[in-house]
Amino acid sequence: MTVCEQLSDRMPAIAAGEQWTAAEAAHLAGCADCAAEWAVVAATHQLGADLPGLNAHHVAERVLGRLRAERAAVRARRRGLTFAGLAAAAAIAVAVWTGRPAGPAGGRTGAAAAADLSLVELDSLRAPELEALLHSMDRTDDGDPLHAVPSVLDDGELDRVLEALEG
């Protein structure tokens, strides 16, 4: 450690009331960099002298606490972005692995997605009720592509439709 570094380390203690040694005082008198640093430290020490009740230790602890909190917030944001990236990568991997886009409707849109979403409700229906539902869908003329579903399906055709919808 150089003499300049040693003086720099002792400056706060000197500002608080300790005395320079003869060697330190001699170096301070001959070194322009150390003299400039001492002027800054001494002036800074005097800034808080006229404030009653200012506890430097308390202020330092509060500043350090805020810095720790900010670092923790940055880490939390990074962690959230990491998890979001991993979730996106997992969705892409699922889409590539299955050969279709991931999602509740398997990437289908419109009527096919609606049919997938309502299959759970159709599970409790018996064959005559399903057939009646298909007839009613065939009779609607609201532009929905489901009206093109044939009104009568045999068991094999119905199984193929269900397998196609379930993936």
MDTraj code that builds the backbone (N, CA, C; nanometers):
import mdtraj as md
import numpy as np

residues = "MET THR VAL CYS GLU GLN LEU SER ASP ARG MET PRO ALA ILE ALA ALA GLY GLU GLN TRP THR ALA ALA GLU ALA ALA HIS LEU ALA GLY CYS ALA ASP CYS ALA ALA GLU TRP ALA VAL VAL ALA ALA THR HIS GLN LEU GLY ALA ASP LEU PRO GLY LEU ASN ALA HIS HIS VAL ALA GLU ARG VAL LEU GLY ARG LEU ARG ALA GLU ARG ALA ALA VAL ARG ALA ARG ARG ARG GLY LEU THR PHE ALA GLY LEU ALA ALA ALA ALA ALA ILE ALA VAL ALA VAL TRP THR GLY ARG PRO ALA GLY PRO ALA GLY GLY ARG THR GLY ALA ALA ALA ALA ALA ASP LEU SER LEU VAL GLU LEU ASP SER LEU ARG ALA PRO GLU LEU GLU ALA LEU LEU HIS SER MET ASP ARG THR ASP ASP GLY ASP PRO LEU HIS ALA VAL PRO SER VAL LEU ASP ASP GLY GLU LEU ASP ARG VAL LEU GLU ALA LEU GLU GLY".split()
xyz = np.array([
    [0.0858, -0.1171, 0.0000],
    [0.0000, 0.0000, 0.0000],
    [0.0904, 0.1234, 0.0000],
    [0.0592, 0.2169, -0.0881],
    [0.1412, 0.3380, -0.0983],
    [0.1085, 0.4339, 0.0142],
    [0.1931, 0.5345, 0.0300],
    [0.1715, 0.6352, 0.1333],
    [0.0442, 0.7135, 0.1029],
    [0.0185, 0.7405, -0.0251],
    [-0.1039, 0.8130, -0.0639],
    [-0.2285, 0.7327, -0.0255],
    [-0.2263, 0.6025, -0.0478],
    [-0.3396, 0.5175, -0.0117],
    [-0.3594, 0.5132, 0.1393],
    [-0.2482, 0.5083, 0.2140],
    [-0.2581, 0.5075, 0.3602],
    [-0.3192, 0.6378, 0.4110],
    [-0.2751, 0.7502, 0.3531],
    [-0.3304, 0.8794, 0.3933],
    [-0.4791, 0.8867, 0.3590],
    [-0.5147, 0.8375, 0.2411],
    [-0.6552, 0.8397, 0.1982],
    [-0.7425, 0.7601, 0.2956],
    [-0.6915, 0.6469, 0.3417],
    [-0.7667, 0.5655, 0.4373],
    [-0.7804, 0.6340, 0.5730],
    [-0.6826, 0.7159, 0.6133],
    [-0.6857, 0.7805, 0.7446],
    [-0.7614, 0.9123, 0.7461],
    [-0.7901, 0.9678, 0.6304],
    [-0.8521, 1.1014, 0.6255],
    [-0.9845, 1.1108, 0.7000],
    [-1.0759, 1.0142, 0.6910],
    [-1.1999, 1.0265, 0.7685],
    [-1.1746, 1.0303, 0.9195],
    [-1.0781, 0.9522, 0.9675],
    [-1.0475, 0.9532, 1.1107],
    [-0.9867, 1.0880, 1.1509],
    [-0.9038, 1.1452, 1.0679],
    [-0.8435, 1.2758, 1.0960],
    [-0.9530, 1.3822, 1.0987],
    [-1.0470, 1.3735, 1.0066],
    [-1.1573, 1.4705, 1.0028],
    [-1.2433, 1.4581, 1.1283],
    [-1.2495, 1.3372, 1.1847],
    [-1.3302, 1.3162, 1.3048],
    [-1.2580, 1.3594, 1.4324],
    [-1.1296, 1.3981, 1.4235],
    [-1.0613, 1.4501, 1.5418],
    [-0.9254, 1.3923, 1.5711],
    [-0.8829, 1.2877, 1.5031],
    [-0.7487, 1.2348, 1.5244],
    [-0.6460, 1.3324, 1.4668],
    [-0.5174, 1.3124, 1.4972],
    [-0.4099, 1.4010, 1.4509],
    [-0.3214, 1.3291, 1.3498],
    [-0.2644, 1.4090, 1.2574],
    [-0.1692, 1.3557, 1.1613],
    [-0.0386, 1.3242, 1.2340],
    [0.0277, 1.2191, 1.1907],
    [0.1639, 1.1953, 1.2404],
    [0.2564, 1.2904, 1.1666],
    [0.3798, 1.3032, 1.2121],
    [0.4756, 1.3944, 1.1472],
    [0.5024, 1.3509, 1.0041],
    [0.5153, 1.2208, 0.9806],
    [0.5418, 1.1707, 0.8454],
    [0.4214, 1.1967, 0.7542],
    [0.3011, 1.1766, 0.8075],
    [0.1797, 1.2012, 0.7272],
    [0.1661, 1.3492, 0.6934],
    [0.1923, 1.4354, 0.7905],
    [0.1833, 1.5794, 0.7674],
    [0.2853, 1.6241, 0.6641],
    [0.4059, 1.5656, 0.6691],
    [0.5101, 1.6008, 0.5716],
    [0.4676, 1.5568, 0.4317],
    [0.4132, 1.4351, 0.4203],
    [0.3685, 1.3875, 0.2889],
    [0.2532, 1.4744, 0.2366],
    [0.1608, 1.5093, 0.3233],
    [0.0462, 1.5915, 0.2831],
    [0.0916, 1.7275, 0.2322],
    [0.1940, 1.7815, 0.2938],
    [0.2452, 1.9124, 0.2509],
    [0.3140, 1.9041, 0.1153],
    [0.3700, 1.7901, 0.0816],
    [0.4440, 1.7782, -0.0436],
    [0.3676, 1.7129, -0.1572],
    [0.2495, 1.6567, -0.1340],
    [0.1748, 1.5842, -0.2388],
    [0.0478, 1.6610, -0.2735],
    [0.0425, 1.7099, -0.3960],
    [-0.0732, 1.7894, -0.4398],
    [-0.2014, 1.7044, -0.4446],
    [-0.1926, 1.5767, -0.4859],
    [-0.3111, 1.4903, -0.4939],
    [-0.3694, 1.4647, -0.3548],
    [-0.2821, 1.4347, -0.2591],
    [-0.3307, 1.4097, -0.1227],
    [-0.3884, 1.5371, -0.0619],
    [-0.3255, 1.6525, -0.0889],
    [-0.3756, 1.7794, -0.0355],
    [-0.5141, 1.8100, -0.0928],
    [-0.5349, 1.7819, -0.2210],
    [-0.6652, 1.8062, -0.2831],
    [-0.7705, 1.7122, -0.2243],
    [-0.7346, 1.5859, -0.2044],
    [-0.8289, 1.4914, -0.1459],
    [-0.8635, 1.5314, -0.0022],
    [-0.7627, 1.5760, 0.0740],
    [-0.7871, 1.6189, 0.2114],
    [-0.8814, 1.7391, 0.2147],
    [-0.8672, 1.8310, 0.1203],
    [-0.9559, 1.9481, 0.1151],
    [-1.1005, 1.9042, 0.0941],
    [-1.1207, 1.8042, 0.0076],
    [-1.2563, 1.7533, -0.0174],
    [-1.3113, 1.6838, 0.1067],
    [-1.2300, 1.5994, 0.1702],
    [-1.2749, 1.5261, 0.2889],
    [-1.3074, 1.6231, 0.4016],
    [-1.2214, 1.7227, 0.4251],
    [-1.2437, 1.8195, 0.5333],
    [-1.3702, 1.9010, 0.5067],
    [-1.3897, 1.9431, 0.3808],
    [-1.5098, 2.0210, 0.3473],
    [-1.6355, 1.9364, 0.3623],
    [-1.6273, 1.8117, 0.3222],
    [-1.7414, 1.7224, 0.3328],
    [-1.7763, 1.6962, 0.4785],
    [-1.6752, 1.6823, 0.5612],
    [-1.6974, 1.6596, 0.7037],
    [-1.7678, 1.7791, 0.7673],
    [-1.7358, 1.8987, 0.7212],
    [-1.7964, 2.0194, 0.7763],
    [-1.9416, 2.0381, 0.7314],
    [-1.9814, 1.9723, 0.6224],
    [-2.1189, 1.9880, 0.5728],
    [-2.2222, 1.9453, 0.6754],
    [-2.1997, 1.8370, 0.7428],
    [-2.2970, 1.7874, 0.8379],
    [-2.2778, 1.8382, 0.9789],
    [-2.1745, 1.9205, 1.0025],
    [-2.1442, 1.9648, 1.1389],
    [-2.2521, 2.0564, 1.1950],
    [-2.3163, 2.1358, 1.1106],
    [-2.4165, 2.2298, 1.1617],
    [-2.5572, 2.1689, 1.1702],
    [-2.5744, 2.0440, 1.1345],
    [-2.7042, 1.9783, 1.1453],
    [-2.7138, 1.9044, 1.2786],
    [-2.8061, 1.9460, 1.3642],
    [-2.8163, 1.8790, 1.4949],
    [-2.8779, 1.7397, 1.4793],
    [-2.8248, 1.6461, 1.5519],
    [-2.8820, 1.5118, 1.5550],
    [-2.8522, 1.4271, 1.4337],
    [-2.7612, 1.4703, 1.3458],
    [-2.7278, 1.3912, 1.2277],
    [-2.6320, 1.2803, 1.2688],
    [-2.6744, 1.1594, 1.2479],
    [-2.5922, 1.0438, 1.2822],
    [-2.5414, 0.9853, 1.1510],
    [-2.4128, 0.9998, 1.1260],
    [-2.3538, 0.9542, 1.0002],
    [-2.3719, 0.8039, 0.9816],
    [-2.3608, 0.7291, 1.0906],
    [-2.3781, 0.5836, 1.0816],
    [-2.5209, 0.5489, 1.0380],
    [-2.6189, 0.6194, 1.0958],
    [-2.7582, 0.5957, 1.0607],
    [-2.7836, 0.6299, 0.9136],
    [-2.7303, 0.7423, 0.8673],
    [-2.7473, 0.7822, 0.7268],
    [-2.6829, 0.6793, 0.6345],
    [-2.5620, 0.6355, 0.6708],
    [-2.4931, 0.5358, 0.5878],
    [-2.5733, 0.4056, 0.5818],
    [-2.6293, 0.3633, 0.6940],
    [-2.7094, 0.2406, 0.6961],
    [-2.8345, 0.2537, 0.6098],
    [-2.8982, 0.3686, 0.6135],
    [-3.0181, 0.3879, 0.5309],
    [-2.9843, 0.3875, 0.3829],
    [-2.8731, 0.4530, 0.3472],
    [-2.8308, 0.4538, 0.2063],
    [-2.7987, 0.3123, 0.1612],
    [-2.7238, 0.2391, 0.2435],
    [-2.6901, 0.1012, 0.2076],
    [-2.8157, 0.0142, 0.1997],
    [-2.9108, 0.0375, 0.2884],
    [-3.0366, -0.0383, 0.2835],
    [-3.1131, -0.0137, 0.1545],
    [-3.1156, 0.1121, 0.1114],
    [-3.1846, 0.1424, -0.0153],
    [-3.1125, 0.0802, -0.1336],
    [-2.9791, 0.0798, -0.1286],
    [-2.9031, 0.0154, -0.2363],
    [-2.9303, -0.1349, -0.2399],
    [-2.9359, -0.1976, -0.1228],
    [-2.9670, -0.3417, -0.1180],
    [-3.1069, -0.3693, -0.1724],
    [-3.2023, -0.2846, -0.1357],
    [-3.3397, -0.3036, -0.1838],
    [-3.3465, -0.2882, -0.3350],
    [-3.2723, -0.1912, -0.3885],
    [-3.2732, -0.1720, -0.5341],
    [-3.2094, -0.2910, -0.6042],
    [-3.1007, -0.3425, -0.5484],
    [-3.0380, -0.4610, -0.6080],
    [-3.1333, -0.5798, -0.6055],
    [-3.2061, -0.5958, -0.4947],
    [-3.3019, -0.7065, -0.4844],
    [-3.4133, -0.6900, -0.5873],
    [-3.4593, -0.5663, -0.6081],
    [-3.5648, -0.5420, -0.7077],
    [-3.5142, -0.5734, -0.8478],
    [-3.3897, -0.5372, -0.8767],
    [-3.3324, -0.5669, -1.0086],
    [-3.3219, -0.7174, -1.0277],
    [-3.2781, -0.7880, -0.9219],
    [-3.2694, -0.9345, -0.9320],
    [-3.4072, -0.9963, -0.9536],
    [-3.5087, -0.9432, -0.8860],
    [-3.6448, -0.9966, -0.9020],
    [-3.6948, -0.9745, -1.0447],
    [-3.6666, -0.8555, -1.0998],
    [-3.7073, -0.8290, -1.2390],
    [-3.6359, -0.9230, -1.3348],
    [-3.5072, -0.9437, -1.3124],
    [-3.4323, -1.0357, -1.3987],
    [-3.4862, -1.1773, -1.3868],
    [-3.5190, -1.2184, -1.2630],
    [-3.5729, -1.3522, -1.2415],
    [-3.7065, -1.3672, -1.3148],
    [-3.7905, -1.2644, -1.3084],
    [-3.9188, -1.2692, -1.3784],
    [-3.9011, -1.2797, -1.5286],
    [-3.8059, -1.2033, -1.5833],
    [-3.7795, -1.2109, -1.7271],
    [-3.7234, -1.3474, -1.7646],
    [-3.6409, -1.4031, -1.6772],
    [-3.5865, -1.5359, -1.7041],
    [-3.6979, -1.6397, -1.7093],
    [-3.7893, -1.6342, -1.6110],
    [-3.9005, -1.7298, -1.6103],
    [-3.9905, -1.7113, -1.7325],
    [-4.0138, -1.5877, -1.7724],
    [-4.0955, -1.5629, -1.8916],
    [-4.0277, -1.6196, -2.0156],
    [-3.8972, -1.6018, -2.0240],
    [-3.8226, -1.6577, -2.1371],
    [-3.8269, -1.8088, -2.1388],
    [-3.8128, -1.8694, -2.0212],
    [-3.8207, -2.0151, -2.0133],
    [-3.9590, -2.0661, -2.0511],
    [-4.0630, -1.9947, -2.0080],
    [-4.1993, -2.0359, -2.0439],
    [-4.2208, -2.0262, -2.1942],
    [-4.1698, -1.9192, -2.2544],
    [-4.1824, -1.9050, -2.4000],
    [-4.1061, -2.0163, -2.4716],
    [-3.9868, -2.0480, -2.4219],
    [-3.9087, -2.1553, -2.4831],
    [-3.9797, -2.2896, -2.4689],
    [-4.0423, -2.3117, -2.3537],
    [-4.1164, -2.4366, -2.3339],
    [-4.2355, -2.4446, -2.4294],
    [-4.3054, -2.3333, -2.4484],
    [-4.4195, -2.3332, -2.5410],
    [-4.3731, -2.3613, -2.6835],
    [-4.2602, -2.3046, -2.7207],
    [-4.2064, -2.3304, -2.8548],
    [-4.1658, -2.4766, -2.8678],
    [-4.1028, -2.5303, -2.7628],
    [-4.0621, -2.6706, -2.7670],
    [-4.1838, -2.7622, -2.7796],
    [-4.2908, -2.7326, -2.7077],
    [-4.4130, -2.8118, -2.7168],
    [-4.4707, -2.8028, -2.8571],
    [-4.4715, -2.6825, -2.9137],
    [-4.5257, -2.6649, -3.0489],
    [-4.4439, -2.7432, -3.1511],
    [-4.3119, -2.7406, -3.1362],
    [-4.2269, -2.8139, -3.2301],
    [-4.2415, -2.9638, -3.2093],
    [-4.2459, -3.0059, -3.0834],
    [-4.2535, -3.1481, -3.0533],
    [-4.3846, -3.2101, -3.1011],
    [-4.4966, -3.1390, -3.0829],
    [-4.6260, -3.1933, -3.1223],
    [-4.6590, -3.1648, -3.2676],
    [-4.5892, -3.0724, -3.3274],
    [-4.6144, -3.0404, -3.4668],
    [-4.7282, -2.9427, -3.4873],
    [-4.7771, -2.8816, -3.3818],
    [-4.8823, -2.7814, -3.3953],
    [-4.8631, -2.6752, -3.2875],
    [-4.9162, -2.5564, -3.3087],
    [-4.8990, -2.4505, -3.2103],
    [-4.9584, -2.4888, -3.0763],
    [-4.8898, -2.4461, -2.9686],
    [-4.9382, -2.4749, -2.8339],
    [-5.0526, -2.3820, -2.7996],
    [-5.1364, -2.4240, -2.7107],
    [-5.2481, -2.3416, -2.6672],
    [-5.3663, -2.4283, -2.6340],
    [-5.4705, -2.3697, -2.5759],
    [-5.5851, -2.4492, -2.5349],
    [-5.6580, -2.5139, -2.6513],
    [-5.6527, -2.4519, -2.7699],
    [-5.7263, -2.5070, -2.8836],
    [-5.6332, -2.5726, -2.9835],
    [-5.5060, -2.5987, -2.9423],
    [-5.4130, -2.6650, -3.0325],
    [-5.3825, -2.5822, -3.1549],
    [-5.3920, -2.4510, -3.1475],
    [-5.3610, -2.3647, -3.2588],
    [-5.4764, -2.3439, -3.3539],
    [-5.5888, -2.4082, -3.3317],
    [-5.7038, -2.3906, -3.4201],
    [-5.7777, -2.2640, -3.3819],
    [-5.8435, -2.2072, -3.4772],
    [-5.9178, -2.0848, -3.4513],
    [-6.0634, -2.1042, -3.4893],
    [-6.1432, -2.0124, -3.4494],
    [-6.2834, -2.0105, -3.4894],
    [-6.3644, -2.1251, -3.4329],
    [-6.4382, -2.1909, -3.5211],
    [-6.5318, -2.2951, -3.4793],
    [-6.4601, -2.4168, -3.4228],
    [-6.3439, -2.4519, -3.4784],
    [-6.2717, -2.5682, -3.4271],
    [-6.2260, -2.5441, -3.2842],
    [-6.1802, -2.4240, -3.2550],
    [-6.1388, -2.3912, -3.1178],
    [-6.2599, -2.3938, -3.0251],
    [-6.3718, -2.3410, -3.0707],
    [-6.4929, -2.3416, -2.9888],
    [-6.5389, -2.4844, -2.9635],
    [-6.5275, -2.5701, -3.0642],
    [-6.5665, -2.7094, -3.0470],
    [-6.4762, -2.7777, -2.9453],
    [-6.3456, -2.7476, -2.9469],
    [-6.2541, -2.8055, -2.8489],
    [-6.2887, -2.7605, -2.7086],
    [-6.3213, -2.6345, -2.6932],
    [-6.3472, -2.5815, -2.5609],
    [-6.4766, -2.6367, -2.5017],
    [-6.5725, -2.6736, -2.5847],
    [-6.6989, -2.7204, -2.5316],
    [-6.7085, -2.8730, -2.5294],
    [-6.6039, -2.9456, -2.5635],
    [-6.6092, -3.0919, -2.5626],
    [-6.6338, -3.1467, -2.4227],
    [-6.5835, -3.0799, -2.3211],
    [-6.6039, -3.1264, -2.1846],
    [-6.7531, -3.1288, -2.1528],
    [-6.8253, -3.0300, -2.1989],
    [-6.9683, -3.0248, -2.1740],
    [-7.0429, -3.1308, -2.2547],
    [-6.9898, -3.1699, -2.3685],
    [-7.0559, -3.2690, -2.4528],
    [-7.0338, -3.4116, -2.4028],
    [-6.9354, -3.4324, -2.3167],
    [-6.9065, -3.5678, -2.2684],
    [-7.0245, -3.6297, -2.1948],
    [-7.1036, -3.5494, -2.1283],
    [-7.2138, -3.6050, -2.0499],
    [-7.3374, -3.6342, -2.1362],
    [-7.3386, -3.5931, -2.2618],
    [-7.4545, -3.6154, -2.3487],
    [-7.4518, -3.7575, -2.4055],
    [-7.5717, -3.8147, -2.4196],
    [-7.5843, -3.9462, -2.4822],
    [-7.5992, -3.9282, -2.6324],
    [-7.5938, -4.0382, -2.7058],
    [-7.5964, -4.0342, -2.8517],
    [-7.7176, -3.9589, -2.9078],
    [-7.8424, -3.9834, -2.8587],
    [-7.9559, -3.9103, -2.9163],
    [-7.9451, -3.7589, -2.8921],
    [-7.8904, -3.7224, -2.7739],
    [-7.8761, -3.5796, -2.7465],
    [-7.7707, -3.5165, -2.8366],
    [-7.6609, -3.5898, -2.8610],
    [-7.5577, -3.5389, -2.9517],
    [-7.6122, -3.5244, -3.0932],
    [-7.6920, -3.6206, -3.1338],
    [-7.7499, -3.6148, -3.2674],
    [-7.8444, -3.4953, -3.2800],
    [-7.9238, -3.4706, -3.1771],
    [-8.0134, -3.3543, -3.1779],
    [-7.9326, -3.2245, -3.1835],
    [-7.8217, -3.2214, -3.1129],
    [-7.7354, -3.1037, -3.1162],
    [-7.6794, -3.0819, -3.2557],
    [-7.6349, -3.1892, -3.3194],
    [-7.5830, -3.1777, -3.4563],
    [-7.6911, -3.1296, -3.5523],
    [-7.8143, -3.1775, -3.5359],
    [-7.9246, -3.1311, -3.6206],
    [-7.9496, -2.9822, -3.5997],
    [-7.9474, -2.9377, -3.4758],
    [-7.9730, -2.7957, -3.4505],
    [-7.8606, -2.7095, -3.5063],
    [-7.7370, -2.7594, -3.5027],
    [-7.6262, -2.6834, -3.5599],
    [-7.6367, -2.6778, -3.7107],
    [-7.6884, -2.7829, -3.7704],
    [-7.7036, -2.7867, -3.9147],
    [-7.8090, -2.6859, -3.9596],
    [-7.9084, -2.6616, -3.8755],
    [-8.0179, -2.5717, -3.9120],
    [-7.9805, -2.4247, -3.8960],
    [-7.8739, -2.3942, -3.8198],
    [-7.8382, -2.2527, -3.8013],
    [-7.7741, -2.2006, -3.9274],
    [-7.8075, -2.0812, -3.9625],
    [-7.7492, -2.0184, -4.0813],
    [-7.6910, -1.8829, -4.0400],
    [-7.5965, -1.8862, -3.9450],
    [-7.5382, -1.7627, -3.8957],
    [-7.3967, -1.7412, -3.9489],
    [-7.3578, -1.8161, -4.0505],
    [-7.2250, -1.8013, -4.1074],
    [-7.1201, -1.8846, -4.0353],
    [-7.1607, -1.9574, -3.9335],
    [-7.0677, -2.0398, -3.8585],
    [-7.0325, -2.1624, -3.9421],
    [-6.9034, -2.1963, -3.9559],
    [-6.8672, -2.3123, -4.0371],
    [-6.9172, -2.4446, -3.9812],
    [-6.9641, -2.4455, -3.8573],
    [-7.0153, -2.5703, -3.8011],
    [-7.1466, -2.6135, -3.8658],
    [-7.2143, -2.5237, -3.9349],
    [-7.3419, -2.5651, -3.9940],
    [-7.3198, -2.6633, -4.1090],
    [-7.1936, -2.6792, -4.1529],
    [-7.1640, -2.7729, -4.2611],
    [-7.1441, -2.9155, -4.2101],
    [-7.1472, -2.9379, -4.0793],
    [-7.1305, -3.0731, -4.0240],
    [-7.2515, -3.1569, -4.0652],
    [-7.2313, -3.2758, -4.1169],
    [-7.3461, -3.3577, -4.1566],
    [-7.4348, -3.3886, -4.0363],
    [-7.5626, -3.3979, -4.0628],
    [-7.6573, -3.4157, -3.9538],
    [-7.6594, -3.5589, -3.9029],
    [-7.6184, -3.6545, -3.9841],
    [-7.6194, -3.7935, -3.9404],
    [-7.4796, -3.8504, -3.9627],
    [-7.4213, -3.8993, -3.8539],
    [-7.2890, -3.9610, -3.8608],
    [-7.2996, -4.1018, -3.8061],
    [-7.2351, -4.1946, -3.8731],
    [-7.2314, -4.3276, -3.8142],
    [-7.1221, -4.3299, -3.7067],
    [-7.1135, -4.4396, -3.6330],
    [-7.0194, -4.4468, -3.5200],
    [-6.8754, -4.4252, -3.5640],
    [-6.8351, -4.4813, -3.6762],
    [-6.6972, -4.4662, -3.7253],
    [-6.6659, -4.3222, -3.7598],
    [-6.7612, -4.2556, -3.8288],
    [-6.7387, -4.1148, -3.8640],
    [-6.7338, -4.0275, -3.7393],
    [-6.8215, -4.0540, -3.6433],
    [-6.8218, -3.9773, -3.5201],
    [-6.6907, -3.9962, -3.4438],
    [-6.6394, -4.1191, -3.4398],
    [-6.5108, -4.1445, -3.3742],
    [-6.3976, -4.0693, -3.4431],
    [-6.3981, -4.0677, -3.5767],
    [-6.2936, -3.9955, -3.6500],
    [-6.3011, -3.8455, -3.6230],
    [-6.4210, -3.7903, -3.6175],
    [-6.4375, -3.6466, -3.5875],
    [-6.3850, -3.6163, -3.4487],
    [-6.4228, -3.6984, -3.3527],
    [-6.3780, -3.6767, -3.2143],
    [-6.2263, -3.6897, -3.2027],
    [-6.1666, -3.7902, -3.2704],
    [-6.0213, -3.8060, -3.2668],
    [-5.9520, -3.6877, -3.3314],
    [-6.0081, -3.6369, -3.4388],
    [-5.9470, -3.5205, -3.5046],
    [-5.9535, -3.3977, -3.4150],
    [-6.0633, -3.3813, -3.3424],
    [-6.0770, -3.2660, -3.2539],
    [-5.9891, -3.2787, -3.1301],
    [-5.9714, -3.3998, -3.0802],
    [-5.8899, -3.4205, -2.9605],
    [-5.7414, -3.4228, -2.9911],
    [-5.7046, -3.4402, -3.1143],
    [-5.5632, -3.4388, -3.1522],
    [-5.5063, -3.5726, -3.1400],
])
top = md.Topology()
chain = top.add_chain()
for i, resn in enumerate(residues, 1):
    res = top.add_residue(resn, chain, resSeq=i)
    for name in ("N", "CA", "C"):
        top.add_atom(name, md.element.get_by_symbol(name[0]), res)
traj = md.Trajectory(xyz[None], top)
